[in-house]
Amino acid sequence: MKKIFFSTLRTPEGYPQSFSIDSINSVTALVPPSLKGKPSNEPVDPSKDKGEEMVFDELDVKKQEYMTNNGYRIEIKPVITKVFKYSKRDIYGYPVYNVSIQMITNIYKIESI
């Protein structure tokens, strides 16, 4: 999470009418050593290289909580929606993956602030 942007307008219940989140996601893939190969000479270019859509299982998804200095607790659950595997490999020889993530968010008022 890099930054949370709140609208200045509030609902009658005291919540922001809207908010947005600027974030960076980090995803780890457990890749079997048998898939390791020779590193590619060129990096993957997702705008040109076509990946193969993969079926996947999420092993550990945890909600993330952020307390704001204006009296809210933001809860975020990242959900992986798509995984693409490319034929090119990283500098260690592992396949390169591209992941699409959507965030499920909720906001709570902190009454004690």
C-alpha positions as CSV (number, residue, x, y, z in Angstrom):
1,M,0.0,0.0,0.0
2,K,1.5,3.3,-1.1
3,K,-1.3,5.7,-0.4
4,I,-5.1,6.0,0.3
5,F,-7.0,8.8,-1.2
6,F,-10.3,9.8,0.4
7,S,-13.1,12.0,-1.0
8,T,-13.9,15.0,1.1
9,L,-17.6,14.2,1.0
10,R,-19.0,11.9,3.7
11,T,-22.1,9.8,3.9
12,P,-24.7,10.4,6.7
13,E,-23.1,7.4,8.5
14,G,-19.7,9.2,8.5
15,Y,-17.9,7.2,5.8
16,P,-16.1,8.7,2.8
17,Q,-18.3,8.7,-0.3
18,S,-15.4,7.2,-2.1
19,F,-11.7,6.3,-1.7
20,S,-9.0,4.8,-3.8
21,I,-5.8,3.0,-3.1
22,D,-2.5,3.2,-4.8
23,S,-0.6,0.0,-4.2
24,I,2.0,-2.5,-5.5
25,N,1.4,-6.2,-5.4
26,S,4.0,-8.8,-4.8
27,V,3.2,-12.4,-5.7
28,T,5.4,-15.5,-5.1
29,A,5.1,-18.6,-7.2
30,L,6.4,-22.0,-6.0
31,V,7.9,-23.4,-9.1
32,P,9.2,-27.0,-9.2
33,P,12.9,-27.2,-10.0
34,S,12.0,-29.5,-13.0
35,L,10.6,-26.4,-14.8
36,K,14.0,-24.6,-14.5
37,G,15.8,-24.0,-17.8
38,K,18.2,-21.7,-19.6
39,P,17.6,-18.0,-18.8
40,S,16.1,-16.1,-21.8
41,N,18.2,-13.5,-23.6
42,E,15.3,-11.0,-23.7
43,P,12.9,-10.0,-20.9
44,V,9.2,-10.7,-21.3
45,D,7.2,-8.0,-22.9
46,P,3.5,-8.6,-21.8
47,S,2.4,-6.2,-24.6
48,K,4.0,-8.5,-27.3
49,D,4.7,-11.9,-25.8
50,K,1.6,-14.2,-25.5
51,G,1.3,-16.1,-22.3
52,E,-0.5,-19.4,-21.6
53,E,-3.4,-19.0,-19.1
54,M,-2.8,-21.2,-16.1
55,V,-5.1,-23.0,-13.6
56,F,-3.8,-22.1,-10.1
57,D,-4.4,-22.6,-6.4
58,E,-3.9,-19.8,-3.9
59,L,-2.0,-21.3,-0.9
60,D,-2.2,-18.4,1.5
61,V,-4.4,-15.3,1.2
62,K,-4.5,-13.0,4.2
63,K,-6.4,-9.8,4.7
64,Q,-4.3,-6.7,5.2
65,E,-5.4,-3.9,7.5
66,Y,-4.3,-0.3,7.5
67,M,-5.1,2.3,10.1
68,T,-5.5,5.8,8.8
69,N,-4.8,9.0,10.7
70,N,-8.3,10.3,10.0
71,G,-10.2,7.6,11.9
72,Y,-10.6,4.6,9.6
73,R,-9.4,1.1,9.3
74,I,-9.1,-0.1,5.7
75,E,-9.2,-3.9,5.1
76,I,-7.9,-5.3,1.8
77,K,-8.0,-8.8,0.5
78,P,-6.0,-9.3,-2.8
79,V,-7.6,-11.8,-5.1
80,I,-5.7,-13.4,-8.0
81,T,-8.0,-13.6,-11.0
82,K,-5.7,-14.6,-13.8
83,V,-2.2,-16.2,-14.2
84,F,-0.3,-16.3,-17.4
85,K,2.9,-18.3,-18.0
86,Y,5.4,-17.2,-20.6
87,S,7.8,-19.3,-22.6
88,K,10.7,-16.9,-21.6
89,R,12.6,-17.4,-18.4
90,D,14.0,-15.1,-15.8
91,I,17.7,-14.6,-15.0
92,Y,17.6,-17.8,-12.8
93,G,16.0,-19.9,-15.5
94,Y,12.5,-20.0,-14.0
95,P,9.4,-19.4,-16.2
96,V,8.0,-15.9,-16.1
97,Y,4.4,-15.4,-14.9
98,N,2.1,-12.4,-15.1
99,V,-0.7,-12.2,-12.5
100,S,-3.9,-10.1,-12.5
101,I,-5.1,-9.1,-9.1
102,Q,-8.3,-7.4,-7.9
103,M,-8.7,-5.9,-4.4
104,I,-11.7,-6.5,-2.2
105,T,-11.8,-3.6,0.2
106,N,-13.8,-2.6,3.2
107,I,-13.7,0.4,5.5
108,Y,-14.5,0.7,9.2
109,K,-14.8,3.7,11.4
110,I,-12.5,3.7,14.5
111,E,-14.8,5.1,17.2
112,S,-12.0,5.7,19.7
113,I,-10.1,8.2,17.6
